[in-house]
Amino acid sequence: MTEQFAKYRRALRALRAECPCDRPVRVRLKWGPNPLDAHGKAVSGFTAESRDRRSVNITVAVRYGDRYHTPEELQDVIVHEWAHALAWCSHEHHSAEWGVAYARCWQAAVGD
C-alpha cells in the first residue's frame, strides 16, 4: 500500500515547495465513503476554506466507489485540489485563474 502513495507524497512535497499558497494548506486522506459535492455527487477530492478563513483544507479520497485510486489518480487529485487552493479567491469553480494555477501545479508536481 505504501507504493500506492509514493507519487502522491512526491507531488504534495513539490506543491508545497514550488507552489506555496498565501494561506496554510491542510491536506488529509479520506478512507471512508467518498465526499459529496454540492449536488450530492461523489468526488475524488475537494477543497474548502476553514471556518475562520485563515487556512484551506484539502481532502483526497483514497477510494472512488468500490475501488482504490491508482497512484496516478491520487497524484492527479492532489494537483487538481492544490490548484483550487491557489485560485481560491476566484468565484468560478474552474476559472481561467484556476487553469493557470493547475498548469503551474502540474509542472511542479509531474513535470511532463
Rosetta blueprint (number, residue, H / E / L):
1 M L
2 T H
3 E H
4 Q H
5 F H
6 A H
7 K H
8 Y H
9 R H
10 R H
11 A H
12 L H
13 R H
14 A H
15 L H
16 R H
17 A H
18 E H
19 C L
20 P L
21 C L
22 D L
23 R L
24 P L
25 V E
26 R E
27 V E
28 R E
29 L E
30 K E
31 W L
32 G L
33 P L
34 N L
35 P L
36 L E
37 D L
38 A L
39 H L
40 G L
41 K L
42 A E
43 V L
44 S L
45 G E
46 F E
47 T E
48 A E
49 E E
50 S L
51 R L
52 D L
53 R L
54 R L
55 S L
56 V E
57 N E
58 I E
59 T E
60 V E
61 A E
62 V L
63 R E
64 Y E
65 G L
66 D L
67 R E
68 Y E
69 H L
70 T L
71 P H
72 E H
73 E H
74 L H
75 Q H
76 D H
77 V H
78 I H
79 V H
80 H H
81 E H
82 W H
83 A H
84 H H
85 A H
86 L H
87 A L
88 W L
89 C L
90 S L
91 H L
92 E L
93 H L
94 H L
95 S L
96 A H
97 E H
98 W H
99 G H
100 V H
101 A H
102 Y H
103 A H
104 R H
105 C H
106 W H
107 Q H
108 A H
109 A H
110 V L
111 G L
112 D L
